[in-house]
Amino acid sequence: MKQGALKLGVFAGPLMGTLFFIAMWPLMHIFPPYSPMLTADAVAQHVAENRTGFLVGGILLMTAASIVWPFITVILLFLRKIEGELAMWTIVTGLVFTFGQFTVFLCGLAFTMAAFRPDASVEAVRMWADLGMFLLVIPAIPGTTQYLATGAVILQDKRARPILPRWYGYLNIWVGILSAPGAVVGLFKVGPFAWNGIAAFWIPAVVFGVWITATQFTLLAAIKRNAIMDTQ
């Protein structure tokens, strides 16, 4: 398999993360996220003040969810190499990746709907914006499953020189555990488990940045030594 194609696929991951950040910060100004306690009038005012940013940001989020697949495919190719013919957990990881990216696409769609009609009621605007915030954070549910499955596959590699390093397997497990609190944002409007809280948003955001950076360098190193063709 051509290393150039694999390397190109790896860079789709950082590109996805860059589009995600541009959408959230300079365009929609929801990084950091606004408080779940904001009134409907306040949320509608924020959307109105950043209407173009929400519309363009929504497109970028949907684009990010669509262009990340070469990156995901490279991960799955290496997991398939580790597992061998009966690659059950690789398939599980791929399915959960798909589910998770679909929520990101819907997140962009929800924020687009929040800004689409300037004459919409403030309640309708807040409803769509709230849905966007939920879809931004609640994917911790499929994300945790994805990270744990990825880590489990890597750690079962018994080769003298693993296809992917064992520390990266442990990293995936820890990222999965630390991302899990995002699943409960529907129960809290204030505190660490609200959608703008340290446990539900900030820690998962930081560890996601660590994960995508570590994944990029880990995959590039494995591609460089042609681990995908390992015959051990």
N, C-alpha and C positions, 0 to 999 in steps of 0.2 A: 504494500500500500504506500502511496506517495506521501513522504513526510510533509511536503509543502501543503497538501490539502488538509492534513491533520492540524498543522500549525495554524493555518488560516481559520479552521473551525474553532480552535482554542480562543482566538481573539474576539470571537462573537460574544463571549461571556463578559469581558470588560466593556465592550461596546454597549451591551444591554444595560449594565450597571450605570454607565455614563448617561445614557438616555433617561434612565429612571431618575437619576439625581437631578438632571436638568429640568425634567418635568415637575418634580416636587419642589425644587427651591426657586430658581429664578423665574419660573413661569407661573406655577400655581401658588407659590409661597405657603406650602403646607409642610415645610421642613424648617423648624420643628412643627409637628401637627398642632392644629388649633385644639382648644379644650372641648371635650364632649359636653361641657356645661354651657357652651355658648347658646344664646337664644336664637330662634329662627331668624329674627331680624339681623343679628350680628353675622350669622353664617351667610345669609343672602347678600349682605353688604360686602363681605369679603369676596364672594364669588363675583358680584357685580364689578368690584374694583379691579378684579383680575380676570375678567371674562375671556379675553383673548388668550391669556395664559392658560386658563382651564381648557379651552378648546384645543389649543395646540399641544398642551401637556397631555391631554387625553389621547391625542394621536400618537405622541411619543411613547406613552405607556403601552398602547396597543402594538406599536411597532416593536418595542423592546420584547414583548411577549412572543412576537413572531420571528424575530431574527436570532433568538438565543439557541435555536435548535441545532446548529452545527456544533456549538459548545457542548450541549447536552449529549449529542451523538458521540462525540469523542470520549466523553466519560463512559458512556454505555459500551463502547467498543472495548475499552480497557477492562471494564467489569466483566464483560462477556469472555474476554481472554482469561481472566482469573477463574471464573466459574466453570468454564468448559462447556460441554454440549448441553447439559441440563441446567441452563442458566435461569433458574426460577427467580432468584432475588434481583438479577439484572432486569428481568421483565417487570417485576414489581416496581423497581426504581423508575424504569421508563414510564410506566403507567402513572405513577404518582407525580413524576415530573410534568407529565402532560396535564394532569388535573390542576397542579399548582399554577402552571403558566396560563391556563384558561381563566383562573381567578384574577390574574394580573391583567389580562385582556379585558375582562368585565369591569375591573377597577377603572381602567381608562375610559370605558364606555359610560360608566356611572358619572364620572366627573364631567364628561362631555354633556351628558343629559342635564346636569346641574346648571350648566352655563348656556345651554342651547337656546332657551326662550327667555328673553329679557323681561317679558310680561308675566312670567310664571309667579305663582304665589310664593311667599317666603317659606311656607311650610313645605311646598313641593321641592324648592331648591334645597332646603335642609335635608329632606328625605334622600334625595339623590346624592348629596354630598356625604351624608352619613353612610350610605351604602358604599360609596367610594372608599371612605376611611375604613370601614369594616373589611372590604375586600383587599385593602392594602396590608392589613395586619393579621387578619384571621387565617390567611394561607399558612400560618405557622402549623396548622393541623396537618396538611399534606407535606409541608416542609420537614417537619420532625420525622415523619415516616420515611421520607426520601433520604435524609441524612443518616438515620439509623440503618436503613437497608444498605446504603453505600458503604458505611463503616463496617458492617457485618461482612459484606463481600470481600473487602480489602483484607480484613483480619483473618479470613479463612485461607488466605494464600500461604501454602506451605513450601514454596520454592525457597532455595537457599538465598536467592536475591529476588525479593517480591517484585511483582510487576509494578505496583504502586507502594510506596513506603508505608510501613505500619503506623508511623506517627500520623500520617494523613488519614488513616482509618480511624484512629482515636480522635483526631480533630473533628471528623464528621459526626461522631457520636456526641461529643461535647457541644458542637454547634446545634445538633438536634435537641439536646436537653435544654440548652439555654434559650432556644427559640420557642419552646413549648408554651410559655406564658401568654403569647399572643392569641392563643386559642380561647381565652376567657374574657376578652375585652367586652363582650356583650353583657357581662355581669357587673361591670364597674364603670362609673363616670368620673371618678376621681381616684387618685392614688397610683401606686406603682403598676397596677394591672389595667388601668384605663388605656385607651389607644394612644395616649401621649405620655404614658408612664415609663419609668425606667425599666421595669421588668418586661412589659409587653411590647415596647417600641425600641427604646434606646439600646438595651443589651442585644436584642436580636438584630438591630441595624448594624451595630458594631461587629458582631460575630459574622454576619453575612459578608461584610466588607473583608474581614479576615479570610473567610472561606473562599470567596471568589478570587482573591489575590493568591492564596495558597494553592488553589486548584489550578490556576493558570500556570504557575511556575512548576508545580508537580507534573502536570501533563506535558509541558514543554520539555522537561528533563527526561521523562519517559519516552517521548518521541525522539529526542536526540540520541538516546541509546538503543533505539529501535526495539523497545520492550514489547511492542505489539506482535513481533515476530519471534518472541522468546520460545525456545524449544525444550525448556527444562521439563 
